[in-house]
């Protein structure tokens, strides 16, 4: 079968599994992940761990530069895999359709998740994605576990190294604009936990708010709406900043009235992170522009 760039995509290419990891351990999760890949029935693969590189986009690109594979698989270092057929499922979907540029696994809550995680995940669909029975175009494919034909990934320029948040929607949009599909793979599952308790959850969303503020200040053209529905919709993906600000109180009120306490608190933490950071980022941007404009 010919890939979108005119290259043959074999059913048995070398697969490069790229795992960015800040500390090279992630509380033992990375070692368990590497052990799981030794049990994969699809054995024609290599594992590349990129340690201590930030932001994530830069780490992934460095891994790709070292990779030898025709297929790239990107995984979070705290993901868990218990399906020995996972790599085979991803590769077969890419080989079956040259138009697919990103093939993701459904991200599910681990079976051994704590009580807080099991309760909170009901309010965050991206951490409990349904397992699909057929190839499904979806915005729920993500860097938690996704496979790419190398030609497609490199053809759209790889990851953005200048952003600290929003890699998933940005890469999905660039692939689609290049004519590729972004899909979930049938029966492909990885497990990824929510933060273990409420303080960690709020800390995560506070950091996400800071990341969003950075993107809005320095790269507003890369700020997208994300779709939490399983099947991709055709909704507007880049609403104006003013609209996003006006819409936020209604989202917060919806979460509160629909009895989603964890979602409500997460929204508050996200807004606090954004508000605490955005003025400083705007000031930094202004100083950078003045410096670059100086003779």
Secondary structure, 3 states (H helix, E strand, C coil): CECCCCCECCCCCCEEEEEEECCCCCCCHHHHHHHHHCCCCCCCEEEEEEECCCCHHHHHHHHHHHCCCCEEEEEECCCECCCCCHHHHHHHHHHHCCCEEEEEEEEECCCCCCHHHHHHHHHCHHHCCCCCCCCEECCCCCCCEEEEEHHHHHHCCCCCCCCCCCHHHHHHHHHHHCCCEEEEEEEEEEECCCCCCHHHHHHHHHHHHHHHHHHHHHCHHHCCCCCCCCCCCCCCCCCCHHHHHHHHHHHHHHHHHCCCHHHHHHHHHHHHHHHHHHHHHHHHHHHHHHHHHCC
